[in-house]
Amino acid sequence: MTSYGDARPSGRTPFEEELTNAMNRFAHSADAPDFDAPQIVRSARRRRTAGIAAVATALILAGGGTALATSVASSGSSTPAATSEATGSDATTMLYGENPTIPIDFAGWRLDDAKTYLDKTQTKLGTVTRKATGTCKPGSVIGVSPHAPAIVHNGDTVSFVVCAG
């Protein structure tokens, strides 16, 4: 067994010296990993953009399918739907924007949700009228003014007719 008196001037035993050298050789034998940070950021952005596009497409297709199903169902029935009671088939649809306009069908929306949407589109809430009908859910929107084919822009005032129950 080696005593500490046999240690080298560095203060380490030959075993410690050899162990340190072996660890240094191992550490310096492998190349450090090379990360291409800009490439990683670009691919993450691409994946995020593709995901957002997929969700947007799904929402558009789901909305289009709903509008198609609603128009087919309402054209084949003899009684008017709850959404078209106010003045016509576009009574709950608001056209928003410039070119192209975005149709927003408020039929069945809660008044709080409609107010939130108006805040997002920077339009103002006008009067809220309550109308009693037996065919709608209380508190839901059954009419909007101005409605399609009129176009609503930023800063315009929008009024609602809400089901009183």
C-alpha positions as CSV (number, residue, x, y, z in Angstrom):
1,M,0.0,0.0,0.0
2,T,1.3,3.4,-0.9
3,S,1.5,6.0,1.8
4,Y,0.9,9.7,1.2
5,G,4.5,10.3,1.7
6,D,5.1,8.9,-1.8
7,A,2.8,11.5,-3.4
8,R,4.1,13.6,-6.2
9,P,4.7,17.3,-5.9
10,S,1.2,18.0,-7.2
11,G,-0.2,16.5,-4.0
12,R,-1.8,13.6,-5.8
13,T,-1.0,9.9,-5.7
14,P,-0.1,8.1,-8.9
15,F,-3.5,6.5,-8.9
16,E,-5.2,9.8,-8.6
17,E,-2.9,11.2,-11.3
18,E,-3.7,8.3,-13.7
19,L,-7.4,8.6,-13.0
20,T,-7.4,12.3,-13.7
21,N,-5.5,11.7,-17.0
22,A,-7.9,9.0,-18.0
23,M,-10.9,11.2,-17.4
24,N,-9.3,14.1,-19.3
25,R,-8.6,11.8,-22.3
26,F,-12.2,10.6,-22.3
27,A,-13.6,14.1,-22.0
28,H,-11.5,15.3,-24.9
29,S,-12.0,12.3,-27.1
30,A,-15.7,13.1,-27.9
31,D,-16.7,16.1,-30.0
32,A,-19.1,18.5,-28.3
33,P,-22.6,18.5,-29.7
34,D,-23.2,21.2,-32.3
35,F,-26.7,22.8,-32.0
36,D,-28.0,24.9,-34.8
37,A,-30.3,27.2,-32.8
38,P,-31.6,29.1,-35.8
39,Q,-32.6,25.9,-37.5
40,I,-34.4,24.7,-34.4
41,V,-36.3,27.9,-34.1
42,R,-37.3,27.8,-37.8
43,S,-38.6,24.2,-37.5
44,A,-40.5,25.0,-34.3
45,R,-42.1,28.0,-36.1
46,R,-43.0,25.8,-39.1
47,R,-44.6,23.2,-36.9
48,R,-46.5,25.9,-34.9
49,T,-47.7,27.5,-38.2
50,A,-48.8,24.2,-39.6
51,G,-50.7,23.4,-36.5
52,I,-52.5,26.7,-36.5
53,A,-53.3,26.3,-40.2
54,A,-54.7,22.8,-39.5
55,V,-56.9,24.1,-36.6
56,A,-58.1,27.1,-38.7
57,T,-59.0,24.8,-41.6
58,A,-60.9,22.4,-39.3
59,L,-62.9,25.3,-37.8
60,I,-63.7,26.7,-41.2
61,L,-64.8,23.3,-42.5
62,A,-66.9,22.7,-39.4
63,G,-68.5,26.2,-39.7
64,G,-69.2,25.7,-43.4
65,G,-70.7,22.3,-42.7
66,T,-72.9,23.8,-39.9
67,A,-74.1,26.6,-42.2
68,L,-74.9,24.1,-44.9
69,A,-76.8,21.8,-42.6
70,T,-78.7,24.8,-41.1
71,S,-79.7,26.1,-44.6
72,V,-80.8,22.7,-45.7
73,A,-82.8,22.1,-42.5
74,S,-84.5,25.4,-42.5
75,S,-85.4,25.3,-46.3
76,G,-87.1,22.0,-45.9
77,S,-89.2,22.8,-42.8
78,S,-92.6,24.5,-42.9
79,T,-92.0,26.4,-39.6
80,P,-89.4,29.1,-39.3
81,A,-86.4,28.4,-37.2
82,A,-85.8,30.3,-33.9
83,T,-82.9,32.2,-35.5
84,S,-85.0,33.7,-38.2
85,E,-88.0,35.0,-36.1
86,A,-87.0,38.7,-36.0
87,T,-87.2,39.9,-39.6
88,G,-85.8,37.3,-42.0
89,S,-83.3,34.5,-42.6
90,D,-80.4,36.9,-42.0
91,A,-81.8,38.3,-38.8
92,T,-79.0,37.0,-36.6
93,T,-76.2,37.3,-39.1
94,M,-73.9,40.3,-39.0
95,L,-71.4,41.0,-41.9
96,Y,-68.2,42.4,-40.4
97,G,-65.2,44.0,-42.1
98,E,-64.1,45.5,-45.3
99,N,-63.1,43.2,-48.2
100,P,-63.8,40.3,-47.6
101,T,-66.6,40.6,-45.1
102,I,-66.9,38.0,-42.4
103,P,-70.4,36.6,-41.6
104,I,-71.0,36.1,-37.9
105,D,-74.2,34.2,-37.0
106,F,-75.2,35.2,-33.5
107,A,-78.1,32.8,-33.4
108,G,-78.2,31.1,-30.0
109,W,-75.2,33.0,-28.6
110,R,-75.5,34.1,-25.0
111,L,-75.6,37.9,-24.7
112,D,-72.3,37.9,-22.7
113,D,-70.5,36.0,-25.5
114,A,-71.9,38.4,-28.1
115,K,-70.7,41.4,-26.0
116,T,-67.2,39.8,-25.8
117,Y,-67.1,39.4,-29.5
118,L,-68.1,43.0,-30.1
119,D,-65.2,44.1,-27.9
120,K,-62.9,42.0,-30.0
121,T,-64.2,43.5,-33.3
122,Q,-64.1,47.1,-31.8
123,T,-67.8,47.6,-32.3
124,K,-70.2,49.2,-29.8
125,L,-73.1,47.6,-28.1
126,G,-76.4,49.4,-28.8
127,T,-79.8,48.6,-27.3
128,V,-80.7,45.2,-26.0
129,T,-84.4,44.3,-26.5
130,R,-86.0,41.3,-24.8
131,K,-88.6,39.5,-26.8
132,A,-90.8,36.7,-25.4
133,T,-91.1,33.7,-27.7
134,G,-91.7,30.1,-26.8
135,T,-89.3,28.5,-29.2
136,C,-85.9,29.8,-28.0
137,K,-83.5,29.4,-25.1
138,P,-83.9,32.3,-22.6
139,G,-81.0,34.8,-22.8
140,S,-80.0,33.7,-26.3
141,V,-79.7,36.1,-29.3
142,I,-82.5,35.9,-31.7
143,G,-81.9,39.1,-33.7
144,V,-79.1,41.6,-34.5
145,S,-79.3,45.0,-36.1
146,P,-77.8,45.9,-38.5
147,H,-78.0,42.4,-40.0
148,A,-77.0,41.0,-43.4
149,P,-76.8,42.3,-46.1
150,A,-75.7,45.5,-44.2
151,I,-72.0,45.6,-43.4
152,V,-70.7,46.5,-39.9
153,H,-67.3,48.3,-39.5
154,N,-65.1,49.2,-36.6
155,G,-66.8,51.7,-34.3
156,D,-70.3,50.9,-35.5
157,T,-73.1,50.2,-33.0
158,V,-74.8,46.8,-33.0
159,S,-78.1,46.1,-31.2
160,F,-79.4,42.8,-30.2
161,V,-82.8,41.1,-29.6
162,V,-82.6,38.5,-26.9
163,C,-85.1,35.8,-26.0
164,A,-86.9,36.6,-22.8
165,G,-88.2,33.1,-22.3
